Amino acid sequence: MQCYFNLTNGDVMICDEEGIVASSLQVAIISAMEAIEELRAQDRLNSDEWQGWRLEIIDASGQAVQTIPLNALSAH
């Protein structure tokens, strides 16, 4: 399945133009969580800036199939 990882805070949307091909929704969720960790690793001191943001996994038809709040995951 083709999946896109869009970031949004309800007002602003950062759209994923490339997306990934995942064999299942579970694989897409794992990839999304890895992407979130990469975001946090880029600037650990400012991880609070992502409070209120969420990552939406969007399928090829444009429907959100999963939403992951960024502040629900703990930074390592």
KAHUUR-V510303 format. One record per pair of residues at least 12 apart in sequence whose C-alpha atoms are under 8 Angstrom apart, sorted by the first residue. I is the first residue (numbers start at 1). GAP is how many residues later the second one is. D is the distance in Angstrom with one decimal. If there is no record, write none. Layout:
i: [I & I]
gap: [GAP & GAP]
d: [D & D]
This chain:
i: [1 & 1 & 1 & 1 & 1 & 1 & 1 & 2 & 2 & 2 & 2 & 2 & 2 & 3 & 3 & 3 & 3 & 3 & 3 & 3 & 3 & 3 & 4 & 4 & 4 & 4 & 4 & 4 & 4 & 4 & 4 & 4 & 5 & 5 & 5 & 5 & 5 & 5 & 6 & 6 & 6 & 6 & 7 & 7 & 7 & 7 & 8 & 8 & 8 & 8 & 9 & 9 & 9 & 10 & 28 & 29 & 29 & 32 & 32 & 36 & 37 & 40 & 47 & 50 & 50 & 51 & 51 & 52 & 52 & 52 & 53 & 53 & 53 & 54 & 54 & 54 & 54 & 54 & 55 & 55 & 55 & 55 & 56]
gap: [20 & 21 & 22 & 23 & 24 & 58 & 59 & 17 & 18 & 19 & 20 & 57 & 58 & 16 & 17 & 18 & 19 & 25 & 54 & 55 & 56 & 57 & 12 & 13 & 14 & 15 & 16 & 52 & 53 & 54 & 55 & 56 & 14 & 27 & 50 & 51 & 52 & 53 & 49 & 50 & 51 & 52 & 46 & 47 & 48 & 49 & 45 & 46 & 47 & 48 & 43 & 44 & 45 & 43 & 29 & 28 & 37 & 23 & 25 & 34 & 38 & 35 & 28 & 20 & 21 & 19 & 20 & 17 & 18 & 19 & 16 & 17 & 18 & 13 & 14 & 15 & 16 & 17 & 12 & 13 & 14 & 15 & 12]
d: [5.5 & 5.3 & 6.0 & 6.6 & 7.9 & 7.2 & 7.4 & 6.8 & 5.8 & 4.5 & 6.4 & 5.9 & 5.4 & 5.3 & 5.4 & 6.2 & 7.0 & 7.0 & 6.3 & 5.5 & 4.8 & 6.3 & 5.6 & 7.3 & 7.1 & 4.2 & 6.4 & 7.9 & 5.6 & 5.0 & 6.5 & 7.8 & 6.6 & 6.9 & 6.2 & 5.7 & 4.9 & 6.4 & 5.6 & 5.2 & 6.6 & 7.3 & 6.8 & 5.7 & 4.6 & 6.3 & 5.5 & 5.5 & 6.5 & 7.6 & 5.7 & 4.2 & 6.3 & 7.7 & 7.6 & 7.7 & 7.8 & 7.6 & 7.6 & 7.2 & 7.1 & 6.8 & 7.9 & 6.4 & 6.8 & 6.7 & 5.3 & 7.3 & 7.2 & 6.7 & 6.1 & 5.6 & 7.2 & 6.6 & 5.4 & 4.1 & 5.0 & 7.8 & 5.8 & 5.1 & 6.3 & 6.7 & 6.4]
